[in-house]
Amino acid sequence: MTAPTTIHLRAETKPLEARSARKHFPLIDLLRSLSANLKANIVTPGNAKELIAHGYDVRVERSKQRIFSDEEFEAVGVTLVEEGSWPKAPRSHLILGLKEIPEEPAFPLEHTHIQFAHCYKYQSGWKDVLSRFARGGGTLYDLEYLLHPTTGARVAAFGRSAGYCGAALALKKHLLGNHLFHSITPYPSASDLIADIHLSLMQAASFPRIFVMGAKGRCGRGAVQFLHDLSIPDEYITQWDIAETSAGPGPYREIVLDNDIFINCIFVPPSANAAVSPFLTLPFLIENAEKRRLSTICDVSCDYNNPQNPIPVYAQATTFEKPTVQVEGVEGLDVISIDHLPSLLPRESSEEYGKDLLPWLLKLDVRESEEVWRGAERAFREKLKELEGKEGD
């Protein structure tokens, strides 16, 4: 008799930045969010119930910070375990989380981890992250690289939610100004979020002009959806995508001179050789200081530590506690660069993402033959080889 699949939701202790085939079921550890601000989840109680119905033994670490309570998970039959217990789990368990594992202590990683690792696009510290897997013999399935074998699109993503929430915060900051825009707290629902910002919008003299870069992607569509939910007319929304940027390199005057708000939603290619023309540059902003209309940037993509960052005018992530950073040397221009934007609507974001991810979690027991998982593992193996080459130079 084969052992059932075990699912254990892991505790994420990383602070938010200011970033051989088996015939039996594997054990899966699905990790939960511990950070006080990171309340979104990959797996919901509804997902857990479905996994249990398919033979999985689901374990969830206790948490008072998670958007879903311990009691909600316990009610559907999961086993509650102590937070932070995943390092002691059997090596065969799969460890599923949302954010990266803390850099310290930097012990070798022996398990198979499923999470957003943010280390494939040469982000700062990428070698350190991957070397822990190399030393421990573990495997990484980066959630960003779970791609549909036919379309190449992500099978599940927080992109729409991130764009939606990013647009909301950009509007809120623009309408309130820095003196009132501080210490963001999550909203119970999208309707509450819309009602809050709509109130400020109705007190404004006119609609702001908004530039959405990457408007045709999942993230960009989410941003535009929020603007439409606020009933902002299309004439105030500039939507660019590949067709527009292919016409000529940046920096783009339209962003700086014609718009109040810039929302960046593009996906930066993982290859370090894939040069991305910057949409904005510091010299361009300084040169056009007197003519500049732009006052708010929301970098939903938040690729500030990527060598191909298309908005190289800032160098740090922001948080819910301190949501903006001023562009150095450019008075009156602030950047929102929060890398956990879906946590603004934690329950709805989690439910949306979990619904898309669930069909693929149900195939983890056959991941060796399932192309979505095989592709993610190939991406990991290729990066390990690249790491070995870098270390050998």
N, C-alpha and C positions, 0 to 999 in steps of 0.2 A: 504494500500500500504506500503510495507516494505522499509526501508531506504537503500540506496546503501552502499556497502562496501567502506570505505574511506581508502586510502593509503597515508601515510605521512612519507616521508623519514627524519629520525632524525639526528640532529647535534651531532656528537661525540666530546665532549669537553675534554675527558680523554687524557692527554698527552701520547705520546708513551714512553715506558720505555727505560731506558738506561741499561712490561706485560699487572551450570544447562544448558541443551541443549537448543539452541536457534533455532527458526524456521525462523528467519530473518537473513539477512547478518550482521556480526559484522562489526565494524569499524576497519580498520587496519592502523596503523601509521608506515610507513616504513621510518627509519631515515637515513639521509645522513652523510657522513664523513666530519667533520669540521677541524680536525687536519691538519696542514700544510703538514705533510709528509704522512698521511694515505689517499691516493687518490683512492684506490680501493673501489668498491661499491658492495653491494649485489644485488641491483636492478638497471638495466640499463634502458635507455629510451625505448629500444625495449621491455623489460619486462613490463614497465609501460604501453606502448601502448596495449599490449596483455591483461593486467589486466583490463584496461579501457573497452576494447572490451567485457570482461566478466562481466561487470556491476560494476566494482569497481570505486570509486571516489578517484583518486590518488592525494596526496598532497606531495610536496617536499620542504624541507626547503632550502632557498637560501644559496649558498656557492660559494666562489671564489676558494676554495682549491680542490673541488671535480674534479675527472678526467672528468666527464660529466658536461657540463655547464648548467646553469639554462635554457638557451635558448633551449638546446637540449631536456630537459624535457618539457618545455612549449610548444614546437612545436608538441608534441604528445598528448597534451590535459591535462597535469597535472596542478594542482593549486599550485602555489608557495606561501609558507608561510614563516614567519620569523624564523630564526634559533633559536634553543633552546626553541621552544614553546611547546615541547611535555609534560612537566610536567603539563601544564594547559589544556591538551586535556581531553575530557570526559573519564571517567574511562573505558568505554567499548571499547575504541580504543586499538588496538594492536600496540605495539611500536617495530619496527624492526630496529636493528642497526648491526654494524659489530663488533666493539670492546666493551669492558666493559664500563659501566657507571662510571663516575668519583666517587672516594670514598667520596669526599667532594663537596658540603654539603651532609651529610648522611641522607637525609630525607627518610621516609618510601616509598616503591615502591608499588603503588596501581594498576598500569596497568599490562597488560600481555605483557611481553617483549620477543622478539625473537632476539637472539644475541649470540656471543661467550662470555661466562661469565667466563670461566677458574676458576671454583670454585668447581668442582666435584671430583677433584683428590687431594684434600687436599693441594692445593697451598696456599701460605701465604695469609692470609686475607680471606680465604674462608668462615669462620663463619660470618664475617662482611657483606659480600655480601649477603649471604642467609638470615641473620637476617633482612635485610631491606625488603625483600619480606615477611617474617613472620610478621613483624610489620605492613606492609601496606596492607597485604592481596592480593598482586599481584602474578602473575604466571610467571615462566621462562620457555621458550622453548629454551634450549641451542642448537644452530645450530650443534654443534659437536655430538649431540645425536638424530638427525633426522636420524633414521636408517631404512633400508629396512626390512620389517617384515620377509622376506624369507631368504635373504642372510646375514643380520646383518650389511651390509656395509652402510656407510653414503650415503644418497641420493644425497648430494652435498658436495663438499669439495674443498678447495684451495690447497689440498695436492700436486697435480701434479705441479701446478704453484710454490708452495713453494719450492719443491725439485729442480725444474728447475732453479729458481732464486738463490737458495742457492748454487747449483753447480757452477753457473756463478760467484758469488761473491767469492767463495773459490778459483776458478781458477784465477780470477783477482787479488786477494790479493797475491797469491803465485807468480804470474808472475811479479807483480809490486813491491812487498815488501811494508813494512809498511810506508816507507818514501813517497810513491806515492799513497798509497791506503787510501783515506780519503774522507769524505763528498760525499757520493754516491748520485747521482741524478737518477730519473726514466728514462727509455728508452721509446721512442715512440712505439717500436715494438720489437719482438723477433729477427727479422733480423738485426736490429740495434745493439742489444746486442751481437749477435753472431759475427758480423763484428768487433766490438770494441775489443772483447777478442781474436778473431782469429788473429788480427794484432799483439798483444803481444805474442801470442803463437808461431807464426812463427819466432819471434825474439829470442825465447828461444833455448838453445843448444839441448834440448831433451824434450820429453813429460814427465810431472810429473807422478808419480805413485799415484793412487787415490783409496781409500777404501770407498765403499758405504755400510753402515749398514742399513738393512731393504730394500734391493734392489728390492724385489718383491712387495712391497706395492705401493700405489698410489704415495706417496711422493718419494720413492726410484726410481720408474720407471721414474718420472720426472727428477730426478738428472741424471740418466743414459742417458736419452734422450738428455739432453743438452750436455753431453760429446760426444755422438755420433754425434750430430749436429755440433760439433767442429771437427769431424773426428779424435777423439782420438781412437787409436786401442784398441780393447778389452783386449789385453795382458797387457795394462797399468791400467786396471780397475779391482779391486777385488770387487766382489759382494757377500755379505753375507746376510743371512736371518735366519729364525728360525732353519732350519736344521743345520746350522753351529754353532750357539750359543748353541744349545741343546747338542752338542757334548762335551761341557765342559764349566765351568765358566770362566769369565774374571778375571783380565784384560788380553787382548789379545796382545801377542807380535807382531803379524802380523801387527796390526794397527800402532804401534810405530816404529818398526824397519825396516819395508819393504816399507812404504808409505810416501809420502810427504804431502798428503792431506787426511783428514778423514771427511766424510760427514755422519752425523747421521740422519737417517730418520725414526726411529722406533716410534711406538705408545706405550706410557706407559699406562698400564692398570690402570683404575680408582681406583681399590681397594688398600687401604693402606697395605693390607696383602699380596698383590701379589709382593713378593720380586723379584727385578730385579738385576741380577749380574752385577756389573759395568764393562763397556767396558774398561775404563781407570781409574787409580787412581793416586793421586799425589805421593805417595811413589814409585809406579812402574815407573813413569816418572823420578823421581829423581834418582832412582836406575840405570836406563838405560840411564842416561844423555849423556854419551860418545858415546853410540851406536845408540842413537835416530836419526831417519831420519825425523820423523814427524815435520812439522813446522806450519801447518794450520789445525784448526778444524772448521768445520761449523756445528753447532748444529741446524739443521732445526727444530727439535722437540721443542727445546727451553724450556726444562722442568727443568731449573735450580732451581726453587723453589718447586719442587716436591720431597717428601721424597724418592721416588724411582728413582730419577735422575740417569741414567746410566753413566753419564759423570760428576762425582762430583769433578771436578777440577777447577770450576769457579762458581761464585755466583751472576751474574748480567746479565741482557739483554743489548744488544748494540743497536745502532740506525744508521740511515743513516748518521747522522752527525759525529758519532764516532763509526764506524762499528766493531772495534775489542777491545778485552780486553786481556791482557797478562795473561797467567797462572802464578799465584804467585809462585815465587821461581824457575821457569823453564824458563830460558832465551831462546828467539827465538821461543817460542810456543804461538801462538795467537788463540783466539776463536772468531768466528763470531756467535752471538746469537741474531739475529734480529727476533722479533716475528711478523713482518709484511712483510715478504719477497715478497709476491705477488705484493706489491706496487712498486716493481722494474719494473714490466710490468703492470701498473694499468688498462689500458683499456682492454688488452687481458685477464688478470686474471679475471676481473669483468664480461666480456662477457661469459667466460667459466663457471664460477660459477653460474652466473645468469641463464644461459640456463638450468643447472641441477636443480636449485632450483625452477624455475617457476612452473612446474607442481604441486608442493606441496603447493606453495603459493595460487594457484588457488583453493585448497581444504580447505583453512582456514575456510571457512564458514561452513564446515561440519567436523571440526577437532575433535569434540566429538565422531565421529564414524569412523574417519580415523586413522588407526593403526600407521602410521608414527608419527602423532601428539600425539596420545594417549600414545605411548611409551616414547616420550620426556617428556610428563607431568608426567608419572609414575616415571621417573628418578628424576625429580624435587621433587615430593612428598616424595620419599624415602630419598633424601638428607635432606629435611626439618625434617623428623622424626629423622634422625641421628643427626641433629643439636640440636633438642629438647633433645635428650638423652645426648649429650655432655654437654649441658648447665645445665642438671639436675644432672650431676656427682658431 
